[in-house]
Amino acid sequence: MLVLADWLALIEADTLLLMLVLADWLALIEADTLLLMLVLADWLALIEADTLLLMLVLADWLALIEADTLLLMLVLADWLALIEADTLLLMLVLAELDADWLALIEADTLLLMLVLADSDALIEADTLLLMLVLADWLALIEADTLLLMLVLADWLALIEADTLLLMLVLADWLALIEADTLLLMLVLADTEALIEADTLLLKLVLADWLALIEADMLLPKLVLADSDALIDADTLLLMLVLADWLALIEADTLLLMLVLVDTEALIDADTLLLMLMLADTEALIEADTLLLMLVLADWLALIEAETLLLMLVLADWLALIEADTLLLMLVLADWLALIEAETLLLMLVLADTEALIEADTLLLMLVLADWLALIEAETLLLMLVLADWLALIEADTLLLMLVLTDSDALIEALKLVLADWLADTDAEVL
C-alpha cells in the first residue's frame, strides 16, 4: 500500500508538471492571440483613418462643386434681373409711345435685336466657357478617380502583402504549435513508457511478493523442523526485499531525475522557440512599421499632389471667374451704353412730345380765337336780327293801325308784306 501511495504521488506530481506545462503553453498562445488582435486592430484603425481622409477629400470636392454651382446661379440671376429691368424700360417706353412713333419703335426694335444678338453671342461664349470648365472638371475628376483607383490598388496590394505576411506568420505559428504538440506527444509517450515500466516493475514486485508469500506459506512447514533456520531465512528474505525496494526507489528516483532533466530541456527548448517567435514578431512589427511609414509617405505625396492639383484647379477657377468678371463688366458696359442710348431716345421722344403739346396748344389757341370770332359774328347777326324784328314789329303795328281803317287796303298791304317777308326769308336762307 505504501508503494502504491508513492506511485500515485509520483503520478500526481508528473500530472501537475504536465498541467503546468500545458498552462504555460495556453498562456503563450493567449499572449500571441492578443498580439495578433492588436495588430489587426492597428490595421483596422489605419483603414478607418484612410477612409476618413477619402471622405474628407470627397467632401471638399462636393463643397467646391456647390460653390461653383452657386456662382453660376448668381450669374444667371443677375442676367435675369438685367433682362427684367430692360423689359420694364421697354414696357414704359411702349406705354408712353403713340401710334405715330412707329419709326421710333422700329428703331428700338432694331436696337433690341442687336442687343439680343450680342446677348446670344455672350451666352454662347459663356456656354462654351462653361462647357470647357465642365470638361476640365470632368478631366480632373477622372484624373482624381484614377489616382484614387491607383491608391486603392496600392492599398489592396499592401493589404494582400500584409495578408500574406500574416498568413506566413500564422503558418510559422502553426508549425511551432505542431512542433510543440509533437514534443508534448513525445513527452507524453516518454511518460507513458515510464508509467508502463513502473507498472511492469510493480508487477514484478507483486510477483516477487506473491512468490515470497508462497515461499512463506511453504516455509512454515519446513520451519517446524528448524525455526532458527526459518527465522534466518525470513530475515534474509526481508533484507533482500528491502534491498529490492531500495533499488526500485533508486530506479524511480533516477527516472524522475531523467524526467526532470527532459522537462528542463523541453522548457529550455520552448524558451528558445519563444525567443525566436518574439524575434520573428519584432521583425514582422518592424517590417509592418516600415510598410506603414512607406504608406504614410505615399499618402503624404498623394496629398501634396492633390493639393497642387486643387491649387491649380482653384487658379483655373480664379482665372475663369476673372474672365467671367471681365465679360460681365463688358456686358454691363454694353448694357449701360444701351441704356444711355435708350435714355437719349426717350429724351428725344419727350422733347418731340413737348413740341407736339406746344403745337397742339397753339392750335387750340387758334381754335379758341376762331370760336371767339364766330361768337362775335353770331352776336352781331343776332343783334341785326333783333333790329329787323323790331323794325318788323313797328311795321306790323303801323299796318295794323292802317288795317283798322281799311281792311282791304290792309289785306293787300299784308300780302305785300308777306311777299316781302318771303323774299327776305329766301334771301336769308340763301
HELIX and SHEET records of a PDB file:
HELIX    1   1 LEU A    2  GLU A   96  1                                  95    
HELIX    2   2 ALA A   99  TRP A  101  5                                   3    
HELIX    3   3 LEU A  102  VAL A  223  1                                 122    
HELIX    4   4 SER A  227  THR A  405  1                                 179    
HELIX    5   5 SER A  407  VAL A  429  1                                  23    
END                                                                             
